[in-house]
Amino acid sequence: MYSTLIVGRMDPSTTDEVAGHFKAFDQTEMPHLMGTRRRELFVYNDLYFHLQQFDDDHDSEEAIRKAMPHPLFIDISAKLNALIDPYDPKTWTKPMDAIAKNFYLWHP
């Protein structure tokens, strides 16, 4: 699988609300359309981490770009924008700006 890690800031007291939005989103056709195979959400203090896994040959940034105009993507983005802030608002212009860069991978 290919993974992306999106980093942001959020109030830890909103984890249930954020999880609920993703639960509803993941019950639609969007994960299939994007090629998402697995999603995990983490919080550490005020940091938000969104691990999304795709098939090995899947271009996650392209999948996100293609999904952005879809009404379901627009809907969840609006809901999450009210709860999750960019890690660095000075450099954030689009979702891809929040994706951490992988610099090491090991697997047997």
N, C-alpha and C positions, 0 to 999 in steps of 0.2 A: 504494500500500500504506500501511497504518497501522502504525506501529512503537511498541513499548514497549521500555524499557530498564530492566532490573532490576539493582540495585546491591547488592552484598554484600561480604563479606570471606572470603578463602580462602587456604590455604597454596598457593603456586604449584606445589609439588611434587605436588599432587593433580590437576593438569589432565587427565592421561590417565584417571584414575578418573572424574572428573566427565563428561568427554566420552563415556566408555563408557556411563555411565548414560543420557545423552541420546541416544546412538546407538540403544540398545535401545528407549528410549521412542519415538523418532521412527519406528521400524519397526513400531509398533503403529497402531491406528486413532485414537489420541489427537490427533495433529496435525490430522487431518481433522475430528474432532469439535470441536476448539477453533477451527478456521478458520486454523490456523497455516500460512503459506505459506513461511516461511524462518526459520531460527534461526542465530545466531552467538554464540559464547562468546568472551570476551576476559578476559585477566588483565593487570593492571598492578601490580607489586609485590604487595601483599596484597589488592588490589581485584579483585572479580569483576564482570563486566558481561555481561548476558544480553540480547542484542538479539533480539526476536521480532517478526516482521512478519506482518500480517494483511491481508485484503482491505480496501479503503478504507472500506467501510461497516460494518466489523466492530467491535463494542464489545469490546475486549480484556479489560477488567476484568470484564465480564459473562461472557465466555468462561471466564476463570479461575475465577470464582465457581461457574459451572455445572460445571466440571471437578473441583473440589475433592473432592466425595464419590466420584468414580470410583475404583475399586480401583487402576488404573494410576497415577493422579495421586497417590493416597495412598502408593503404593509408591515412586515416584521422590522424592516430598517427604521421606519418611523417610530415603532414601539420601542425598539432598542436605543434609538438616539435619545429618547427621554430618560433612559436609565444608565447608559454607558457612554462615557466620554473618551475622546481620543487620549492615548497615552501622552502624546505631545501635540497639543492643538496647533502649534506654530507650523508643524510640518505635515499635518494631516489634511488631505484634500479628497481622498477616495478610499474605499475599503482596503485596497491593496497596500496603502501606506501603513496599515496597522499589522501587516503580516511580518512576523519575525523571520529572519534569514537563518536557514539551517546551515551550520558550519561543521557538523560532524554526525555521522550515522554509522552504527554498528548493528549487524545482525548475523546470526550463525549461518 
